[in-house]
């Protein structure tokens, strides 16, 4: 039988290994931030928050026409991003929680002034997950967060899923927070690229209706993906359109569901490309090096202008050559603008050269060397399935 002093010592030792909920917070005290928008403001910065409402039904913030919205969109202006977040509890009466945040939308004007402060704040937020998506909005980010989609109950989920689908097709680049942080840490050999988007405009017939103009403008119900926002360091310097964005995606191996159209005399043929890869190599060039990129892709033939015509092996090779030319044109269009207009290596070609020729890269100022870099592009395109008998 243990004596009382021994029992006290034993229990004290056991207590050391017990954990407690010292940092616990009651769910009733939290406000769940589903998405954030960052815009400029005369006071400094304006943060727009899309907050999940605790329960449907009844009237409350976000209720429209007697129907309860699943979110409440509100804004806070402050001299800095951190202070805006600290002011938010005084607006909500609750503590903001960003562990479920799905997207952060950055207004165009704010992005052109620099997003370094925003990236630093997000990296210090211990609740924010690395999978959160970042994007740039034409105009104000607040307008994107006010979109009321019809296909998803939660607008932030609609935005998150839309960005993921755009990444797979190459319309926009992947922009999870982790990849953005990696790019920012490796500049100038790898620069930030973000999806560009905007609220979809109302239908043309609604704009032409005088009665509709007299009434209050209804909120947008969809978001359009508009290509790639190009950054140099932390500042937005311009945009690539959808075709140029896909040119970037071919070299970044981001495509999993791209629709490629080849215009021929007999009509357009369409490939659903579901595989792509790229291999880089460095080749000597007048005392320096040029970069060679071999792009391989294949997919299924999904539209053929002459169903009655049999695809022979000779014809198959011809349309594959046409397909390779289309892919190469998209890549060259993107490279020309990135090198000559923006001088922003969002493709990470500097990182590729550093891995292939580290001693040579150590002698270069990449900001000065990137516009003059010669990139040879070789495309190997193929149709895995054509849906017809080949003779």
N, C-alpha and C positions, 0 to 999 in steps of 0.2 A: 504494500500500500504506500503510495507516494504521499509524502507529507505536504502540508499547505505551502511552504515556501517553494518546494520543487514544482508543484502544480502551477503556481503563479509564474515561475520562470518558463515552464513549458508553454503555457498559454500565450505568454508574451512573445516567445519565439515564433509560434504558429501565426500570430497576428501580423508579424512582419511580412509574411508571404501572402496574406489576403489582399485582394484588390477591392476597391470601392468605386462608386460612381461620383468621384469628386468633381468631375467636369460635366455631369449630366445636366441636360436642359429639357424641360418639359415641352412636348410637342405643341401644346397650346400657346407657348410663349414665342414660337418661331413663325417667321414669314418666309415662305419658300420662294426664292428667286428663280424663275424658270429661264429667263433671258434678260440680257442687259443691252442697252444702246448708249453709245457715247457720242456726244455732239459738243461743239463749241458753244459758249455762252458769254455774254458780257461780264459775268462774274468770274468766268474762267472755263468751267466745264459743266455740262448738264448731262446727268446720268438718268436714263429712262429705265425703269424696272418693270418687268412683266411678272406679276406675282400670282401664284396659284391661290384661288379662293378656297376656304376650308370645306365648303359644302355647297351643292347646287340648291336652287329654290329660294323664293323670297326676293325682296328688293335689296339692293346693296350696290357697292361700287362695281361698275362694269355691267350692271343690268341694263338691257336695252329692250324697249318694247315689251316689257313684262317678262322677258326671258332672261334668265341669269347667265351671264358670261362666266366661263370657268377661270378667267383671269381678271386682274385689275392692273391697268397700265398707269403708272404715275412717274413723275420726274422730280429730281432734286438738283438744284444748281449750287455750286460751291467753287471755291478757288482751286481745289484739287480733287482727284478721284477718291482718295482716302477720306477726305473730309465729307464728301457727298455720301459715302457709305455710313460714316459716323452720324450724319444728320438724319439718315433714314429712319431709325427707331422713333425719333420724335414725330415723324409723319405717320408711321404705321401703328405705333403703340406696341410693337413687337420687335424681336431681334431678327434681322435678315439672316437667312441661311442659304449659302451658295453651293452646297453639296449636290444639289439636283439641277444646277444650271446647265443648260444644253447649248446655248449660243450666246456670243457677244458680237453685236453688230456695231461697226464703227462708221460714223458719218464721214462723208468725203472731205469736208472742210477740216475736220479734226485730223483725219489721216494725213492730209497734206502738211499739217503743222508738225506732225511727228507722233508716233504711238509708243515711244520709249517709256513714258510715265505709266501708261496703261499696262504694258507688258510687265513692268517691274511690280506694279500693284497685284496683278493677277498671279504672278509667280510667288508672291509673299502670302497670298491667301491660302491658308492651310486646308480650307474646305473645298476649293475649286479643283475639279478633276482635270487631268490632262486630255481627256477625250472631248472636252467642250470645243465647239466649232467657232472660229472667228471668221468674219466676213466684213466687206466694205459696202456701204450703201451709196448709190447715186443720190445726192441730196442728204436729208437728215435720217439718222438711224431710227429716230422716234417713229417715223412713218412706217417703217418695216414692222416694228413691234406692235403697231396698232392694226395690222392686217388681221382680219377675222376669217380664217380658212373654213371651208365647208367640209373638207375631207377628214379633218382631224379635230377632236374636241379641244385638245390643248395646242394653241398656236405654236409654242416653242417646239413641240414634237414634230409638227408639220415642217418647220424651218430646218430642224436637225435632219429629218429624213430626206428633205429636198436637197440639202447640201450633199448628203451621202450618195444619192442617186446621180447628182451632177458630177461628183468625183468619178464615179464608175464610167460615165460616158465621155469624160474629158471636157465637158462644157465649162467646168470650174476646177481649180486645183484642190487637192486635199489640204485642209487647214485646221487640223486638230491642234490644240494648244502646244502639245509636245513638239510637233514638227516645226511650229513657228518659233519656239524657243531655241531649237537646234539651229535653225537658219539664222536667227539673230545673233547667236553665239559664234557663228562661223563666217560672218560677213567680213570682207566683201566677196570671198570665194563662194558663198551661198547666201542669196538674199531672200527676203520674205516675199511670198506670193499668197494672196488671199482671194477667195471668191468675190466677185462683184455681183450685186443684186439690186433690185428695186421693186416696190409694189407694182403689180400689174395695173395698167390704166383701165378705166371703165370701158365697157363696150362702146363702139362707135355710135350705135343707135341711142344709147343713154345720153351721150354728149349732145346729140342733135335734138333731143327732146327738150323744148323750152320749159315744160312743167317740171322736169327733173332738175333743171338748173335752179329753179325757184326754190325747190326744197333743199333741206340740209343735205350736203354731200355724203353719201353713204360710204362706209369704210371699204377699203379694198379687200377682196376675198382671195387673192392669190399673190404669189411673189414670183418674179421673173429672174432667172439666172442670166447674167450678162457678161460672162467671161472672167478675166483675171485682172486683179488689181496688182500692179507692179510697184515694189518698194525698193528704194536705195537707202541702205541703213534703216532708219525707222520712218522715213517719209515717203508718202505716196507720190509717184512721179508719172503715173499714167495707167492706161488700161489696154489689155489685149482683147480682141473680139473673140467670139466662140471658135472660129476657125483657127486663129493663132493660138488660142488656149489649148486646142487639141494638138497642135504642133508641139507645144511644150509637153503635153502628156505623153506623146510617143517617146520622147527622150527620157521621160521620168518614170516610164513603166507603170503608169497609173490607170491604163485603160483596161476595162473588163467587159464593157458593153457599148462599144462605139458603133454608130451607124455611118458607114462610108459610102458616098454616092459617086459613081464614075459615069461621067457624061460621054456617051458614044453616039455615033451617027444614027444607029438604029434606035436609040433611046437610052434612058438612064438604067444602070444596073446598080444594085445595092448589096453591100456586104454588112453583116452583123459581125464585127470583129470582137472576139471574146478571148483573145490571147495576144500579148505583145511582150517583147523583151528587147533589151539593148545591151550591146557590149562595146566598151570604149577601149581604144588603144592610142598611144602617142607615137607619132612618126616624126623623124628628123626633118627640119625644113630651114635651110640657110642659117645654120648655127643655132636655131631654136627648135621648137616642136609645133606640130599641128595636131589637132585631135581628130581621130577617126571614129565615127559612131555607126555601128552596124545594127540596124533596126530590123527585127523579125516580127511578123504578125501573120495571123491567119484567122479565119472565121467562116461563116456559112453564107452562101449566096441566097439572099432572101427576095430579090426581085430581078427578073430577067425579061427584057423587052420582047423577046421572041420565043414564047413557050413551045412553039412547034419546031423550032430549030434545035437540032442536036448539038451539044457542045463537044466538039472534037478536042483532042489533046492539043492540037495546034492553036485552036481558038482559045482554049483555057490558058495557055501560056501568054497569049496576046492580052487577054483581059487582066491577067495577073500583072503584066508589065504596066498596063494602064493604071491599075490600082496602086502599084508601087510609086508611080509618078505623082498621083494625087497625095499620097502620104508624104513624099519628099517635098512637095510644094508647100504643104502645111508647115513642115518643120523649118524650111528655109524662110518662110514669111515671118515666123515667130523669131528666129535667130536674127534676122535683119533688123527688126524693131528693137529687140533687146540690146543688140550691140551698138547700133548706130543712133537710135533715138533715146533710149533710156539709160544705156550703160549700166545695166543691172543684171547680174548673173543669178537669176532666180532658178536656173537649171542646175546650179552647182557644178559647172564645168571646171571652175577653179579647183574644187575639191577633187574632181576626177584627175586633173593634171597633177595635183599634189600627191595623190596616191601612186600615180604612174611614174612621175619624174619629180621626186621631192627636192633634189638638189637644184634643178632648174627653176622650180617654182620659188625657191628661197631667194632667188636673185631678182624676182619680178615685183613690181608694183601692180597688183592685179587691176586696180581701177584704171590704170593707163594701158595695161596689156590686153584686157578683155575685148575692147572694141576691135582690136587688130587680130584677134585669134582666128585662125582658119579652121573651120569645122567641116570635115568631109562627111557627107551623109550617104550611107548605102542602105537601101531598103529592100528587104526580101519579103514580098507579099504573096500570100497563097490563099486559095479557097479549100478549106477542109472538106466541105460538102457542097455540092452544087444542086442536089435534088433531081438530077437528070442522069440518064444513062450516057456514059462517055464512050465514044467509038474511036 
